[in-house]
């Protein structure tokens, strides 16, 4: 981590909140960090997941965060040989802050217009934010979510939860659906039985794992 923040525009205040904003307060920065919560991404995938950001702006944000030790670049081994961006341990400390900010912001989402952008990765990040850590699984369980933007892995053990982008080597249940159906399940507007009966969800594996997955989350119901 960097012990000194140098920015063209700084609040220049002896305050932890002001200094944090010097590091992550620029437009798009928190959204870059949000998308890296679920694992490393290539530059192009980051850009695709941030509709409206310009290439120059994304480059500037990544350079800024890398210079301050919040993220770093890593070269993937063969056959990929691609460069990915991922959070450092210092950057990972922002995870509970980002998730808390997401929970707070969700209270105002009911007033958003219906045509706003949506991505599977954002919904899955919300699953981290609204994990109900009072819920315990009887045995370690792995789910694979096949959503609109690709697969994601959910692992639960006891009251702990981990979610990452990509498919697992093995899943107790593979769930294939679209983002809207998953959101309806998470907000209890659709029951697992209804989703399966109507074909909105297809399952491969232990079907009892679907209601057990949904119980792990306490999503609010959005109101306008």
C-alpha positions in Angstrom: 0.0 0.0 0.0 1.1 3.6 -0.5 1.5 5.7 2.6 1.4 8.9 0.7 -1.4 10.0 -1.7 -0.4 12.3 -4.6 -3.2 13.6 -6.8 -3.7 16.5 -9.1 -6.9 17.2 -7.2 -6.8 16.4 -3.5 -9.1 17.4 -0.6 -5.9 18.1 1.3 -7.6 17.5 4.6 -6.2 15.7 7.7 -9.1 13.3 7.6 -9.3 9.6 6.9 -12.5 9.9 4.9 -11.1 12.8 2.8 -7.9 10.7 2.1 -10.0 7.7 1.2 -11.9 9.8 -1.3 -8.5 11.0 -2.7 -7.8 7.4 -3.5 -11.2 6.0 -4.6 -13.5 9.1 -5.0 -13.1 9.7 -8.7 -16.0 8.8 -11.0 -16.0 5.1 -12.1 -13.3 4.1 -9.5 -15.7 2.4 -7.1 -17.4 0.6 -10.0 -14.0 -0.7 -11.2 -13.4 -2.1 -7.7 -16.9 -3.6 -7.6 -16.2 -5.5 -10.7 -12.9 -6.8 -9.4 -14.5 -8.2 -6.2 -15.4 -11.4 -7.9 -11.9 -12.0 -9.4 -9.4 -10.7 -11.9 -10.4 -9.2 -15.2 -8.8 -8.2 -18.5 -8.9 -4.6 -19.6 -11.4 -5.4 -22.3 -13.7 -7.3 -19.9 -13.6 -4.4 -17.5 -14.5 -2.0 -20.2 -17.4 -4.2 -21.4 -18.8 -4.3 -17.9 -18.7 -0.5 -17.4 -21.0 0.8 -20.2 -20.3 4.5 -20.8 -16.7 4.6 -19.6 -14.1 5.7 -22.1 -10.9 3.8 -22.7 -8.8 6.7 -21.6 -10.8 7.1 -18.4 -10.5 3.4 -17.6 -6.8 3.5 -18.3 -6.3 6.5 -16.0 -8.3 4.9 -13.2 -6.4 1.6 -13.4 -3.0 3.4 -13.4 -4.1 5.5 -10.4 -5.2 2.5 -8.4 -2.1 0.5 -9.3 0.2 3.3 -8.3 -1.5 3.4 -4.9 -1.3 -0.3 -4.4 -5.0 -1.0 -4.5 -4.7 -3.3 -7.5 -2.0 -4.8 -9.6 -1.5 -6.4 -13.0 -0.7 -10.1 -13.4 0.3 -12.0 -16.6 -1.7 -15.2 -17.0 0.3 -18.4 -17.9 0.2 -20.1 -21.2 -1.9 -20.6 -23.3 -3.7 -17.3 -22.3 -0.7 -15.0 -21.9 -3.1 -12.2 -21.1 -2.8 -9.4 -18.6 -5.4 -9.2 -15.9 -6.1 -6.7 -13.1 -6.8 -7.9 -9.6 -7.2 -6.4 -6.1 -4.2 -6.5 -3.8 -4.7 -7.4 -0.1 -4.8 -3.6 0.5 -7.5 -3.3 -2.1 -9.4 -6.3 -0.8 -9.9 -4.4 2.5 -12.4 -2.2 0.6 -14.8 -5.2 0.1 -16.9 -4.7 3.3 -17.0 -1.0 2.5 -18.2 -1.6 -1.0 -20.8 -4.1 0.0 -22.1 -1.8 2.8 -22.3 1.0 0.2 -24.3 -1.3 -2.1 -26.7 -2.2 0.6 -27.2 1.5 1.4 -27.6 2.4 -2.3 -30.2 -0.3 -2.8 -32.6 1.7 -0.7 -32.9 4.2 -3.6 -33.0 1.7 -6.5 -36.8 1.6 -6.6 -36.8 5.1 -8.2 -34.5 4.1 -11.1 -36.0 4.1 -14.6 -36.7 0.7 -16.1 -34.1 0.9 -18.9 -31.0 1.2 -16.8 -28.0 -1.0 -17.7 -27.7 -4.4 -16.0 -25.0 -7.1 -15.8 -24.9 -10.5 -14.2 -21.7 -9.5 -12.3 -23.5 -6.7 -10.6 -26.3 -9.0 -9.4 -23.9 -11.5 -8.1 -22.0 -8.8 -6.3 -25.3 -8.0 -4.7 -25.5 -11.6 -3.5 -22.3 -10.9 -1.5 -23.8 -7.8 -0.1 -27.0 -9.4 1.0 -25.6 -12.7 2.3 -27.5 -13.6 5.5 -24.7 -14.9 7.8 -27.2 -16.3 10.3 -28.0 -19.0 7.8 -25.8 -22.2 8.1 -25.4 -25.0 5.6 -25.2 -28.5 7.0 -22.3 -29.4 4.7 -19.9 -27.6 2.4 -21.9 -26.9 -0.9 -20.9 -25.6 -4.3 -23.3 -24.1 -6.8 -22.6 -23.1 -10.4 -24.7 -20.2 -11.6 -25.0 -20.0 -15.4 -26.3 -16.5 -16.0 -26.5 -14.1 -18.9 -22.9 -13.0 -18.7 -21.3 -16.4 -17.9 -20.8 -18.8 -15.0 -20.2 -17.9 -11.4 -19.3 -20.1 -8.5 -21.0 -19.9 -5.1 -19.4 -21.8 -2.2 -20.9 -22.1 1.3 -19.5 -23.7 4.4 -21.1 -23.2 7.8 -22.1 -19.6 7.8 -19.3 -18.5 5.4 -19.9 -17.7 1.7 -17.5 -17.1 -1.2 -18.6 -16.1 -4.7 -16.2 -15.9 -7.7 -16.5 -15.5 -11.4 -16.0 -18.7 -13.5 -17.1 -22.3 -13.3 -16.0 -24.6 -10.5 -14.3 -28.0 -11.1 -17.3 -29.6 -9.4 -20.7 -28.3 -8.4 -23.4 -30.0 -6.3 -26.0 -28.1 -8.4 -25.7 -26.3 -11.7 -28.4 -23.6 -12.1 -29.1 -22.1 -15.5 -31.3 -19.0 -15.7 -31.4 -15.4 -16.7 -30.6 -12.4 -14.4 -34.2 -11.3 -13.9 -35.4 -14.7 -12.8 -32.5 -15.0 -10.3 -33.4 -11.6 -9.0 -37.0 -12.6 -8.6 -35.9 -15.7 -6.7 -33.6 -13.7 -4.4 -36.3 -11.1 -3.6 -38.9 -13.9 -3.0 -41.1 -12.7 -5.8 -40.7 -16.2 -7.4 -40.5 -19.5 -5.5 -37.9 -22.1 -6.5 -40.8 -24.5 -7.3 -42.4 -22.0 -9.6 -39.2 -21.2 -11.3 -38.5 -24.9 -12.1 -42.1 -25.7 -13.0 -42.3 -22.9 -15.6 -38.9 -23.7 -17.0 -37.4 -20.3 -16.0 -34.7 -22.3 -14.2 -33.1 -25.5 -15.2 -31.2 -27.6 -12.7 -28.5 -30.3 -13.0 -27.7 -32.0 -9.7 -29.4 -32.0 -6.3 -32.6 -30.0 -6.8 -33.0 -29.4 -3.1 -29.9 -27.2 -3.4 -31.9 -24.4 -5.1 -34.1 -23.4 -2.0 -31.0 -23.9 0.2 -29.1 -21.4 -2.0 -31.9 -18.8 -1.9 -32.2 -19.1 1.9 -28.6 -17.8 2.2 -29.6 -14.3 1.1 -31.8 -11.6 2.5 -32.5 -9.3 -0.5 -34.9 -6.3 0.2 -38.0 -5.8 -1.9 -37.5 -2.7 -4.0 -40.2 -0.1 -3.7 -40.7 3.0 -5.9 
